[in-house]
């Protein structure tokens, strides 16, 4: 009231600083591709873009690897550490098994406050969806599903003998074989209240 003689009420709005975890699937199924740029390479690019966008709104970012390698970093606001983690993610292996579900279960056991979890994966791990549903009960969850056109079964390559990248299981198939049923996955995520977006890499 000192300057104008009228009563004024000051309202302050604190910025929302929700921590964000980016879970990047580093398994072999992400690296095998029919396109010039693999699902894994796109996942790393998207993770970098999401991390920098989060830092711009003052949200700490953490990284978790969804394979056998120990890539587990607590949320930070340091751009230098983000770029260091992205540099580590540039290397990959073609024999790495998927552990997305196990990593999400471990994350659920240590989170104390509400957190946003963004998973970048092809969701070939059957344990990933149940673990994500469990996290969704207390946290914000987003599933970004990267999809290779070969998973739809339109290779047109005749009959061939192949080996599964992660398990080493040998099989015989045709170019019309469908490797993944995305519609069922989308419905399951929708029923679990999880935001889902399919990202075809072609």
C-alpha positions in Angstrom: 0.0 0.0 0.0 3.0 2.3 0.4 3.1 3.7 -3.2 -0.5 3.8 -4.3 -2.5 3.7 -1.1 -4.4 0.7 -2.4 -4.1 -2.9 -1.3 -2.2 -5.2 -3.8 -1.8 -8.9 -3.6 1.3 -10.5 -5.1 1.0 -14.0 -6.5 4.0 -16.1 -7.2 4.1 -19.2 -9.4 6.9 -21.7 -8.8 8.2 -23.6 -11.9 7.2 -27.3 -11.9 10.4 -29.3 -11.6 9.5 -32.9 -12.2 12.4 -35.2 -12.8 12.4 -37.1 -16.1 13.9 -40.5 -16.7 14.7 -41.6 -20.3 14.8 -45.3 -20.6 16.6 -46.2 -23.9 16.4 -49.8 -25.1 20.0 -50.8 -26.0 19.3 -54.4 -26.9 20.2 -56.1 -30.2 16.6 -56.0 -31.6 16.9 -52.2 -31.7 20.2 -52.3 -33.8 19.2 -54.8 -36.5 17.5 -52.8 -39.2 16.2 -52.8 -42.8 16.7 -49.0 -43.1 19.8 -46.8 -43.4 19.2 -45.5 -39.8 18.3 -48.1 -37.2 15.7 -47.9 -34.4 18.6 -47.6 -31.9 20.1 -44.6 -33.7 16.7 -42.9 -33.8 16.2 -43.7 -30.1 19.5 -42.0 -29.2 18.7 -38.9 -31.2 15.2 -38.6 -29.7 16.6 -39.1 -26.2 19.0 -36.3 -26.8 16.3 -34.0 -28.1 14.0 -34.8 -25.2 16.8 -34.3 -22.6 17.7 -30.9 -23.9 14.0 -29.8 -24.1 13.6 -30.9 -20.5 16.7 -28.9 -19.4 15.2 -25.9 -21.1 12.2 -26.1 -18.8 14.4 -26.8 -15.7 13.5 -30.4 -15.4 16.3 -32.7 -14.2 17.0 -35.6 -16.6 18.2 -39.1 -15.9 19.2 -41.9 -18.3 18.7 -45.7 -18.0 19.8 -48.3 -20.4 17.3 -51.1 -21.3 19.9 -53.7 -22.1 22.7 -55.6 -20.3 25.1 -52.7 -20.0 25.0 -50.7 -16.8 23.8 -47.3 -18.0 22.0 -45.8 -14.9 22.4 -42.1 -14.2 20.5 -40.0 -11.7 18.6 -36.9 -12.9 20.8 -33.8 -13.4 20.5 -30.3 -14.9 24.0 -30.4 -16.3 24.2 -30.2 -20.1 27.8 -31.6 -20.0 26.7 -34.8 -18.2 23.8 -35.2 -20.7 26.2 -35.1 -23.6 28.5 -37.5 -21.9 25.7 -40.0 -21.5 24.6 -39.5 -25.1 28.2 -40.2 -26.2 28.2 -43.5 -24.2 24.9 -44.5 -25.9 26.5 -44.1 -29.3 28.2 -47.5 -29.0 26.1 -50.7 -29.3 26.4 -54.5 -29.4 24.6 -56.9 -31.7 24.3 -59.6 -29.0 22.8 -57.6 -26.1 19.7 -59.0 -24.5 16.8 -56.8 -23.5 16.2 -55.9 -19.9 13.7 -53.0 -20.2 11.1 -54.7 -17.9 13.7 -55.5 -15.2 15.1 -51.9 -15.3 11.6 -50.4 -15.0 10.9 -52.7 -12.0 14.1 -51.6 -10.3 13.3 -47.9 -11.1 9.8 -48.3 -9.5 11.4 -49.5 -6.2 13.7 -46.5 -5.8 11.5 -43.5 -6.9 10.3 -41.4 -4.0 8.5 -38.5 -5.7 6.3 -38.2 -8.8 8.4 -38.6 -11.9 8.0 -38.7 -15.7 9.3 -41.8 -17.4 9.7 -41.9 -21.1 10.6 -45.3 -22.6 12.1 -45.5 -26.1 12.0 -49.1 -27.3 10.5 -51.6 -29.8 8.9 -53.3 -26.8 10.0 -56.8 -27.7 10.5 -57.5 -24.0 7.3 -59.2 -22.6 8.1 -57.8 -19.1 8.2 -54.2 -20.2 4.4 -53.5 -20.4 3.5 -55.0 -16.9 6.4 -53.0 -15.3 5.2 -49.8 -17.1 1.7 -50.3 -15.9 2.9 -50.6 -12.3 4.9 -47.4 -12.7 1.8 -45.6 -14.2 0.0 -46.0 -10.9 2.1 -43.3 -9.3 4.1 -41.6 -12.1 3.6 -40.1 -15.6 4.6 -42.7 -18.3 5.1 -42.3 -22.0 5.9 -45.2 -24.4 7.6 -44.2 -27.7 7.6 -47.4 -29.8 10.1 -47.4 -32.6 9.1 -49.7 -35.5 11.1 -51.1 -38.5 9.0 -51.7 -41.6 10.4 -55.3 -41.8 8.4 -56.1 -38.6 5.2 -55.8 -40.6 6.2 -58.8 -42.8 6.6 -57.1 -46.2 10.1 -58.0 -47.0 9.2 -60.1 -50.1 12.4 -62.2 -49.8 11.0 -65.7 -50.2 11.9 -68.5 -47.8 15.0 -67.9 -45.6 16.8 -69.3 -42.6 17.6 -66.8 -39.8 18.7 -66.4 -36.2 17.1 -64.2 -33.6 19.5 -61.4 -32.7 19.1 -61.6 -28.9 18.4 -65.2 -28.0 20.3 -66.9 -30.8 17.2 -69.0 -31.7 17.4 -70.3 -35.3 14.2 -70.5 -37.4 12.9 -70.7 -41.0 10.5 -68.0 -42.2 9.2 -66.2 -45.3 9.3 -62.6 -46.3 5.7 -62.3 -45.5 6.1 -63.3 -41.9 4.8 -60.8 -39.4 7.2 -60.4 -36.4 5.3 -58.1 -34.1 1.6 -57.3 -33.5 1.6 -53.6 -32.8 -2.2 -53.2 -32.5 -2.4 -55.5 -29.5 0.4 -53.6 -27.8 -1.3 -50.3 -28.4 -4.5 -51.5 -26.9 -2.7 -52.9 -23.8 -0.9 -49.6 -23.3 -4.2 -47.6 -23.8 -6.0 -49.7 -21.2 -3.1 -49.2 -18.8 -3.4 -45.4 -19.1 0.0 -45.0 -20.7 0.6 -42.4 -23.4 1.8 -44.3 -26.5 3.2 -43.2 -29.9 4.4 -45.4 -32.7 7.3 -44.0 -34.6 8.0 -45.8 -37.9 11.7 -45.4 -38.8 11.0 -45.2 -42.5 
